[in-house]
């Protein structure tokens, strides 16, 4: 006759083995087919003619400037920090 400990261990073992087989896939499901990779995209060249036309039109606009300096740039008197140094002007 079986002891209660033997009955418990057999039940616990069967439950544990069924839980592990379910968690690891169980071998019942069929493997999925690998996804087919997409074909590579074709290389595209930039529209250089349009860019050259836009850049040529920008050069005809006149001297370049920023909102802070204007077309004349920064006056050299404002660059002097009040010291004689060899690092700048």
N, C-alpha and C positions, 0 to 999 in steps of 0.2 A: 504494500500500500504506500501511497505517496504522502509525504509530510506536507504541511502547509507551506513550508519554506520552499520546497521543490515546486509546488504548484505556482507560488508567487513568482519564482525566478523564471519558470517556463513562460508564464503569461507576460511578464515584463520583458523577457527576451524577444518574444514574438512581436509585441507592440513596438519595441525599440527598432527591430529590424525592418518592420513595415514603415515606420516613420522615417528611417534613414533612406530607404529605397524611394520613398515618395519625395524626399527633399533633394535627392540626387538625380532626379529624373525618372527613376524607377525602371528605365529601359523599355517602358511601354509606348512612349511617344516616338514617332519616327523623326529622324533628324531632318532639319529644314535644309533646303538647297541653298548654296551660297549665292549671295546677291551678285548679279552681273554688273561689273563696273561700267560706268558711262563712257562713251568714246571721248577722246580728248577734243577740246575745242580747236577750231581753226585759228591760226595766228592772224591778227589784223594789224595793218599798218596805220599809223596816225595820218590824219589829213594835214600834211605839211604845207600844202599850198594855201589853205585857209589861214593857218597860223602865220605864215610869212606875210600875207596881205595885211593881217591885223597888226603885226609888229611894224610893218613899213608905215602904216597910217599913224601909229603912235609916235614915230620919230619925227613926223612933220608937224606935230603939235607945238613944238618949241622946246625951250630948255626945261629940264626936269626940276621939280621942286617937291617939298613936302609941306604939310600944313604948318609945321613948326618953324621952318627956316625961310620959306619963300624961294624965289629964283636966285637970289644973291648968295644964299648960304648963310653961315654964321660969321659975323664980323670977328676979326682977329683980336680986337680989343676986349671982347667978351670971353675969349679963351684964356686970357692971362689971369692967373690966380693971385697975383700980387707978389710972387716970389720969382727969383731967378733960378730956374732949374734947366737941366739939359734933357728933360723928358719930352718936352713939347715945343711949342713956339716961343 
